[in-house]
Structure formats: structure tokens, C-alpha cells
Amino acid sequence: MEDSHVVQLFHQLDDVIDFVIHENGALHLDCLADSLQYIHLGEIDTIKVDDSLIDLRRDFLDEKYSKQEIHRAIQLALIKGMKDETQSNHRMTPESIALFFSYLIQKLVGGKENITIFNPASGTGNLLHTVMGQLPMETTGFASEIDEILIRISVMTANVLKQNIEYFHQDSLRPLLLDPVDVTIADLPVGYYPDEERAANFQLGAEEGMSYAHHLFIEQGLTYTKPGGYLLFLIPETLFTSEQAAQLQEYLHKQAHIIGVFQLADSTFKDKEHKKSIFILRKKAAATKNVKQPLLVMLPPLKDTSAMENILVKMNEWFENERNTLA
């Protein structure tokens, strides 16, 4: 039943997006944001409301549909809208990875009744929305994103899903009016950071030439995470082999405990160029200490249920053995 609900909602949303495109000539992602705005507020500025919009809002607000079903329908609309996108920052974190993040966060902070979570460079928010939708405890989210259309889609999605998220529309590597959080998550943007003057304020700023943005995001994440808090990053395969890797390793040795690295299967990504791994850190505090042995895992394809079940059994044993250290 869930799949049929998702397909039904997606087709309904897709038809409305096509109608909005026809009416105002805007791009798919802009019209998706307009459609989500109408679902949330019951108003849209760019076109005259017709029956299809009214029906869409009624159905998306119908309690017979779960928030997960609604989110998946929005995801499908996003995937369609991004199919022809060429901008690297317009890629969506796959749901399977976001669900695995949720599992890991529950293992790390599952004993808490409420947590705060920060997602810098949040894009469309798919990583944060999925994680918050899966966590059993009360969760307050924070997200920063510089791209206007991506943050608008994320804001509207959060409103439709009734998620408590505060947004910062800005360069995520600039100072934020944000108290440190329990957990930081990010699908790290990979490449050089163009603002060399700002990069010079970071300990991980390059000594010569341009700095790696993904290094600076790790430092920014640690800055806005509580002592003893956790950070989960999607990192490029080259993180520890680049010419700036030694500087990063020295910094991490001083500031954090390495909890684990999960190498994702090639099939998780459309092309090997964008292949990433999951990297878990814990910000050092007076009472924290290193785990006996970091969790180093080569994950099978996340859709391979049988292989994943075998891996999860071993991972659960590791978390149980390290429970006192991670508490």
C-alpha cells in the first residue's frame, strides 16, 4: 500500500509541477518549490490557483498518508527535476545513505530523549529530512545553505513534513548564530574553497594556494558541535591521500576521536568519480577517549538485504562492546 500511495502522490505532484511550468515558464525546481509552498500555505504568488492545486493540497494534508510517503513523493519529484542538472551542488544525497546515517545516529545517541542536529551545506535537505524522519527522539534541526532555490525547497519540505528546522541562508563556512549541537551531519562539498581570505581563518586553511572546502567543512562542523558530540560526514575517497591530508590528520588527532569509516559500494553511486565513504568523528571532551578499535567496514550494496543484515549483526556487536566508551 505504501508504494502505491507514493506513486499516486508523486504523479499528482508531478502533474501540478507541469501545470505551474506551463503557466509561468519557470524551471522544474522552482515550480516544485512553488507547489510545496501552496501545500503548506494554501497560496501561490506566480499563477492562478486551479482545481489540481486544491486537490494536491487536500491529499498531501490527508492523514491517511504517512510523512514518509509524502517525503518519498517529494524525493521522486526532486530526482526528476535534477535529472538534467549539471551543477555539482544540485545532487541529492541518496535516501539509502540517509537511512544508514539514521541507524548510526541511533547507535551513537539513542539513549537521549532529545537532540539537536546541524547540517551545513544542506542542499535540498534530503539528508536532514530523512534522518529527522527516522529518529525516535525529539529532534531540532539546523541547516545552512547558500543556494536560494535549494534552501527554498528544503524549507517548504520541512514545513510540509512538520519538521522543526531553523535555516541559515548563507555560505556555510562563514560564522553562524548557532549554539553547538549534539550531532553534525553533512554530504561534504568537494573541491577548492574560492574565498581565500575566509579560509585563512581556519586551522585547516592551506599553507599555500587554495584550501579544500571539504577540509574546512570538517573544521566548521567540529566548531559547531558540542564537546563529546558526534559528526557524520560523506567524504571523498581521496580525503586521506591528497597533498593536504597530513595537515588534516594532525588536526583531527588533536580535536577528535575517529569512530569509524564505512566504504560504500560502487553501485551506490552513478559514477566512481563521485564515490564517497561515511566518516564518523567524536569531538574530544575532558571525559571522552578513543575506542579500542575504530569501526572499519566495507559495506555491500545497501539494497542487498541479506549481506547488510550480516554486516549489521557485526556492527551491533561492536557498538555493544564500545557502549561505555561511546556514552
URZI-V354328 format. One record per residue. PSI is psi in radians with two decimals (NA if undefined). OMEGA is omega as a letter, one per 20 degrees, with the letter a starting at -180 (NA if undefined). Layout:
# URZI-V354328
[[PSI	OMEGA] [PSI	OMEGA]]
This chain:
# URZI-V354328
[[-0.66	a] [-0.80	a] [-0.71	a] [-0.64	r] [-0.79	a] [-0.83	a] [-0.75	r] [-0.82	a] [-0.71	r] [-0.84	a] [-0.66	r] [-0.80	r] [-0.73	a] [-0.71	r] [-0.70	r] [-0.72	r] [-0.77	r] [-0.69	r] [-0.76	a] [-0.70	r] [-0.80	a] [-0.62	a] [-0.70	a] [-0.09	r] [0.24	a] [3.00	r] [2.81	a] [-0.83	a] [-0.65	r] [-0.72	a] [-0.52	r] [-0.80	r] [-0.73	r] [-0.75	a] [-0.73	r] [-0.63	r] [-0.73	a] [-0.70	r] [-0.73	a] [-0.83	a] [-0.33	a] [0.33	r] [2.67	r] [2.31	a] [-0.44	a] [-0.35	a] [2.97	r] [2.30	a] [2.35	r] [-3.11	a] [-0.56	a] [-0.64	r] [-0.72	r] [-0.76	r] [-0.69	r] [-0.84	a] [-0.75	r] [-0.79	a] [-0.67	r] [-0.42	r] [-0.04	r] [2.24	a] [-0.16	r] [-0.30	r] [2.31	r] [2.82	r] [-0.60	r] [-0.71	r] [-0.77	r] [-0.75	a] [-0.71	a] [-0.62	r] [-0.71	r] [-0.70	r] [-0.78	r] [-0.69	r] [-0.65	r] [-0.78	a] [-0.75	r] [-0.75	a] [-0.48	a] [-0.04	a] [-0.69	a] [0.16	a] [2.48	r] [-0.25	a] [2.28	a] [-0.51	a] [-0.02	r] [0.45	r] [2.48	a] [2.35	r] [2.19	a] [2.50	a] [-0.65	a] [-0.66	r] [-0.74	r] [-0.68	r] [-0.64	r] [-0.65	r] [-0.76	a] [-0.78	r] [-0.82	a] [-0.73	a] [-0.70	r] [-0.61	r] [-0.56	a] [-0.67	a] [0.42	a] [-0.34	a] [-0.13	a] [2.56	r] [-0.47	r] [2.59	r] [2.81	r] [2.51	a] [2.37	a] [2.35	r] [1.62	r] [2.68	a] [0.96	a] [-0.26	r] [-2.30	r] [-0.11	r] [0.14	a] [-0.69	r] [-0.88	a] [-0.78	a] [-0.74	a] [-0.80	a] [-0.84	a] [-0.53	r] [-0.32	a] [-0.45	a] [2.39	a] [-0.39	a] [2.86	r] [2.24	a] [2.26	r] [2.18	a] [2.68	r] [2.44	a] [2.49	r] [2.44	a] [2.38	a] [-0.44	a] [2.14	a] [-0.77	a] [-0.65	a] [-0.76	a] [-0.57	r] [-0.74	r] [-0.75	a] [-0.76	r] [-0.82	a] [-0.65	r] [-0.78	r] [-0.70	r] [-0.77	r] [-0.67	a] [-0.07	a] [0.77	r] [2.45	a] [1.62	a] [2.29	r] [2.36	a] [2.57	r] [1.94	r] [1.56	a] [2.98	r] [2.12	a] [-0.20	r] [0.10	r] [2.83	a] [2.50	a] [2.54	r] [1.24	a] [2.20	r] [2.60	a] [2.52	a] [2.97	r] [-0.66	a] [2.37	r] [2.35	r] [2.57	r] [2.46	r] [1.70	a] [2.22	r] [2.34	a] [2.32	r] [-2.97	a] [2.54	r] [2.14	a] [-0.37	a] [1.52	a] [-0.55	r] [-0.76	r] [-0.71	a] [-0.52	a] [-0.30	r] [-0.14	a] [2.54	r] [-0.49	a] [0.19	r] [2.46	a] [2.45	r] [-0.55	r] [2.46	r] [-2.79	a] [2.65	a] [2.65	r] [2.20	r] [-0.68	a] [-0.51	r] [-0.76	a] [-0.61	r] [-0.61	r] [-0.79	r] [-0.75	r] [-0.71	r] [-0.77	r] [-0.61	r] [-0.68	a] [0.37	r] [2.44	r] [2.61	r] [2.27	a] [-0.09	r] [2.96	a] [2.64	r] [2.30	r] [2.11	a] [2.52	r] [2.03	a] [2.68	r] [2.67	a] [-0.42	a] [0.17	a] [-0.72	a] [0.27	r] [-0.01	a] [3.02	a] [-0.25	r] [0.18	a] [-0.66	a] [-0.72	r] [-0.72	r] [-0.79	a] [-0.69	r] [-0.73	r] [-0.82	a] [-0.61	r] [-0.60	a] [-0.58	a] [-0.34	a] [2.82	r] [2.34	r] [2.09	a] [-0.69	a] [2.84	r] [2.28	a] [1.99	r] [2.10	a] [2.60	a] [2.61	a] [-0.62	a] [-0.21	r] [-0.38	a] [2.61	a] [-0.61	r] [2.64	a] [-0.38	a] [-0.55	a] [0.25	a] [2.39	a] [2.94	r] [2.85	r] [2.27	a] [2.15	a] [2.25	r] [2.76	r] [2.22	r] [2.30	a] [2.52	r] [3.02	a] [-0.64	a] [-0.05	a] [2.76	r] [2.92	a] [2.56	r] [2.78	a] [-0.74	r] [2.06	r] [2.60	a] [1.87	a] [1.99	a] [2.35	r] [1.87	a] [2.47	r] [3.05	r] [2.32	a] [-0.33	r] [-0.14	r] [1.56	a] [-0.80	a] [-0.84	a] [-0.68	r] [-0.65	r] [-0.70	r] [-0.72	r] [-0.74	a] [-0.59	r] [-0.80	r] [-0.68	r] [-0.72	r] [-0.66	r] [-0.74	r] [-0.82	a] [-0.66	r] [-0.73	r] [-0.53	a] [0.20	a] [-0.81	a] [-0.64	r] [-0.65	a] [-0.26	a] [NA	NA]]
